[in-house]
Amino acid sequence: MKPGIHPEYRPVVFRDRAADHAFLTRSTATSDKTIEWEDGNTYPVIDVEISSASHPFYTGTQRVLDTAGRVERFERRYGRGGSKQ
């Protein structure tokens, strides 16, 4: 790697406000806010709106959309297209 052009890669806490969940990982993201972590050290904290702790796909609360009737409804409204004369 070329020295002096890469951002600093350091431990950062990402905090999901919706699920009240936080996790420590490494990132190049920066923040002025800090938090004291469970190990007693202070790390920058980045608040996120959604993470795997609150996302419907990962929590199993996603909605299932009815896609079976969409084609039939389209064909009923606009007729069955197909051949041009």
C-alpha positions in Angstrom: 0.0 0.0 0.0 1.1 3.5 -0.7 1.8 5.3 2.6 0.0 8.4 3.6 -3.1 8.2 1.3 -5.3 5.7 3.2 -7.7 6.7 6.1 -7.0 5.4 9.5 -8.5 2.0 10.2 -9.5 1.7 13.9 -12.1 0.3 16.3 -15.5 2.0 16.1 -18.8 1.3 17.8 -21.9 1.3 15.6 -25.1 1.9 17.6 -28.5 0.9 16.3 -31.0 3.4 17.8 -34.1 1.4 16.8 -33.1 -1.8 18.5 -30.9 -0.3 21.2 -28.0 -2.6 20.1 -24.4 -1.7 19.7 -21.4 -3.6 18.3 -17.7 -2.9 18.1 -15.9 -3.4 14.8 -13.1 -1.8 12.8 -13.8 1.0 10.3 -12.5 4.1 8.6 -15.6 6.0 9.6 -15.1 9.0 11.9 -17.2 10.6 14.6 -16.9 13.4 17.2 -19.1 11.4 19.6 -17.5 8.8 21.9 -18.8 6.0 24.1 -17.2 3.9 26.8 -17.3 0.3 25.8 -17.6 -2.8 28.0 -13.8 -3.3 28.1 -13.4 0.1 29.7 -11.9 1.8 26.6 -13.4 4.8 24.8 -14.3 4.5 21.2 -15.9 6.8 18.5 -19.6 5.9 18.2 -21.7 6.1 15.0 -25.5 6.0 15.3 -27.2 4.1 12.5 -30.9 3.9 11.7 -31.1 0.2 11.0 -28.8 -2.8 11.4 -29.1 -6.5 11.4 -30.6 -6.2 14.9 -33.6 -4.2 13.6 -33.9 -5.0 9.9 -37.1 -7.0 9.1 -35.2 -9.4 6.9 -32.9 -10.5 9.7 -35.5 -10.4 12.5 -38.1 -12.5 10.6 -40.8 -9.8 10.7 -40.8 -9.0 7.0 -44.1 -8.8 5.1 -44.8 -11.2 2.4 -46.2 -9.5 -0.7 -48.9 -11.1 -2.8 -47.4 -11.4 -6.2 -49.6 -14.2 -7.5 -52.5 -12.0 -8.6 -50.5 -9.1 -10.0 -50.1 -10.4 -13.6 -53.8 -11.5 -13.7 -54.9 -8.1 -12.5 -52.8 -6.3 -15.1 -54.2 -8.5 -17.9 -57.8 -7.9 -16.6 -57.2 -4.1 -16.6 -55.4 -3.7 -19.9 -56.3 -6.8 -21.8 -54.0 -9.5 -23.0 -51.4 -7.8 -25.3 -49.5 -10.0 -27.6 -49.7 -9.9 -31.3 -49.6 -6.6 -33.3 -51.4 -6.4 -36.6 
